[in-house]
């Protein structure tokens, strides 16, 4: 059965999109067909990791939402990004949101049919024969985010060791439990190396009564790459990549 994984954070700046790209690529390299859809329509960003800009995107999720095309027409085959890491059967598709200012302001002004987005998720899975669909959500809680959480088989919440993140994450966890998400995983990102990681894990798990799937240290190497590539594929032996791989294995489970 295909699996839908929503990746969410209550606030921006947690590294959500970068982690989503790295997780999806890591899962794909095990021989799976994977899709990534950027539903952060107000502030899209995951396309950057795959080398896309406004000039290289003929179609986007916005075109589907405005009725200009079928959703599979917005999917770009980015399997080549896996390079030598790809195994037989590996495939990865990216459905980006538009960078065009007019498209973004139209969403802010008019909104869009969230039900159509729901239909699009299933169409993508069927038409592209996906085994995993990763949804990069908009930070905070809105109608689109609630839809993504509702239909997800797993919800990954990204947070930083920050008091504001802790409070916002509590709201998201409560919503996820009310919506009866089958699997809830927490990932703590941008953690200082001098912190007691075991104590931090215990603190987070006690606060939310949920499993911490991984703790990612604040890494100068990741920062220096500046989202210009998929870090885990370029540096597979790096501690960051090893934690991402451990999270990916929990998703594949």
ChimeraX attribute file (.defattr): number of C-alpha atoms within 10 A of each C-alpha:
attribute: neighborCount
match mode: 1-to-1
recipient: residues
	/A:1	6
	/A:2	15
	/A:3	18
	/A:4	24
	/A:5	25
	/A:6	25
	/A:7	28
	/A:8	29
	/A:9	27
	/A:10	24
	/A:11	18
	/A:12	16
	/A:13	13
	/A:14	20
	/A:15	15
	/A:16	25
	/A:17	28
	/A:18	22
	/A:19	22
	/A:20	26
	/A:21	24
	/A:22	21
	/A:23	23
	/A:24	24
	/A:25	32
	/A:26	27
	/A:27	23
	/A:28	26
	/A:29	23
	/A:30	18
	/A:31	15
	/A:32	22
	/A:33	24
	/A:34	28
	/A:35	29
	/A:36	25
	/A:37	25
	/A:38	24
	/A:39	22
	/A:40	20
	/A:41	22
	/A:42	17
	/A:43	15
	/A:44	19
	/A:45	22
	/A:46	26
	/A:47	25
	/A:48	19
	/A:49	19
	/A:50	17
	/A:51	14
	/A:52	14
	/A:53	13
	/A:54	14
	/A:55	7
	/A:56	8
	/A:57	16
	/A:58	11
	/A:59	20
	/A:60	23
	/A:61	25
	/A:62	25
	/A:63	18
	/A:64	18
	/A:65	19
	/A:66	13
	/A:67	10
	/A:68	12
	/A:69	15
	/A:70	15
	/A:71	23
	/A:72	19
	/A:73	16
	/A:74	23
	/A:75	21
	/A:76	18
	/A:77	13
	/A:78	15
	/A:79	18
	/A:80	12
	/A:81	18
	/A:82	20
	/A:83	11
	/A:84	9
	/A:85	17
	/A:86	21
	/A:87	14
	/A:88	9
	/A:89	11
	/A:90	18
	/A:91	26
	/A:92	27
	/A:93	24
	/A:94	23
	/A:95	26
	/A:96	28
	/A:97	27
	/A:98	26
	/A:99	20
	/A:100	10
	/A:101	9
	/A:102	10
	/A:103	17
	/A:104	18
	/A:105	13
	/A:106	13
	/A:107	15
	/A:108	12
	/A:109	9
	/A:110	8
	/A:111	11
	/A:112	15
	/A:113	11
	/A:114	15
	/A:115	10
	/A:116	13
	/A:117	19
	/A:118	14
	/A:119	11
	/A:120	18
	/A:121	20
	/A:122	14
	/A:123	16
	/A:124	22
	/A:125	20
	/A:126	13
	/A:127	10
	/A:128	16
	/A:129	13
	/A:130	22
	/A:131	17
	/A:132	23
	/A:133	25
	/A:134	24
	/A:135	27
	/A:136	29
	/A:137	27
	/A:138	24
	/A:139	18
	/A:140	16
	/A:141	18
	/A:142	10
	/A:143	9
	/A:144	20
	/A:145	21
	/A:146	17
	/A:147	15
	/A:148	24
	/A:149	27
	/A:150	19
	/A:151	19
	/A:152	25
	/A:153	18
	/A:154	21
	/A:155	26
	/A:156	23
	/A:157	22
	/A:158	27
	/A:159	29
	/A:160	22
	/A:161	15
	/A:162	11
	/A:163	10
	/A:164	12
	/A:165	17
	/A:166	16
	/A:167	12
	/A:168	16
	/A:169	23
	/A:170	14
	/A:171	14
	/A:172	19
	/A:173	21
	/A:174	12
	/A:175	16
	/A:176	20
	/A:177	12
	/A:178	10
	/A:179	15
	/A:180	15
	/A:181	17
	/A:182	13
	/A:183	16
	/A:184	21
	/A:185	19
	/A:186	26
	/A:187	24
	/A:188	21
	/A:189	21
	/A:190	17
	/A:191	19
	/A:192	13
	/A:193	11
	/A:194	7
	/A:195	11
	/A:196	10
	/A:197	15
	/A:198	9
	/A:199	10
	/A:200	16
	/A:201	19
	/A:202	13
	/A:203	12
	/A:204	19
	/A:205	14
	/A:206	11
	/A:207	12
	/A:208	16
	/A:209	11
	/A:210	14
	/A:211	16
	/A:212	20
	/A:213	20
	/A:214	20
	/A:215	23
	/A:216	21
	/A:217	19
	/A:218	15
	/A:219	15
	/A:220	9
	/A:221	12
	/A:222	20
	/A:223	9
	/A:224	9
	/A:225	13
	/A:226	13
	/A:227	20
	/A:228	15
	/A:229	18
	/A:230	24
	/A:231	22
	/A:232	24
	/A:233	20
	/A:234	14
	/A:235	14
	/A:236	15
	/A:237	10
	/A:238	15
	/A:239	14
	/A:240	21
	/A:241	22
	/A:242	16
	/A:243	18
	/A:244	26
	/A:245	20
	/A:246	14
	/A:247	23
	/A:248	20
	/A:249	14
	/A:250	11
	/A:251	20
	/A:252	11
	/A:253	6
